[in-house]
C-alpha cells in the first residue's frame, strides 16, 4: 500500500470537488488512509518477537 500516492489522491480530490459530497468523499478517503496506516502499525507490532 503506497500511502504517499493515496495522500496525493485525497488532496487532489479535495481541491477538485467543491460540493459537500466531494468534501465528504475526501474526508472518507483520508480516514481510510489513516485507518490503514494504523492497521499497518499494529500488524508490525504483532509481527515482532517479544
C-alpha positions, 0 to 999 in steps of 0.5 A: 500500500503506497500511502504517499500516492493515496495522500496525493489522491485525497488532496487532489480530490479535495481541491477538485470537488467543491460540493459537500459530497466531494468534501465528504468523499475526501474526508472518507478517503483520508480516514481510510488512509489513516485507518490503514496506516494504523492497521499497518502499525499494529500488524508490525507490532504483532509481527515482532518477537517479544 
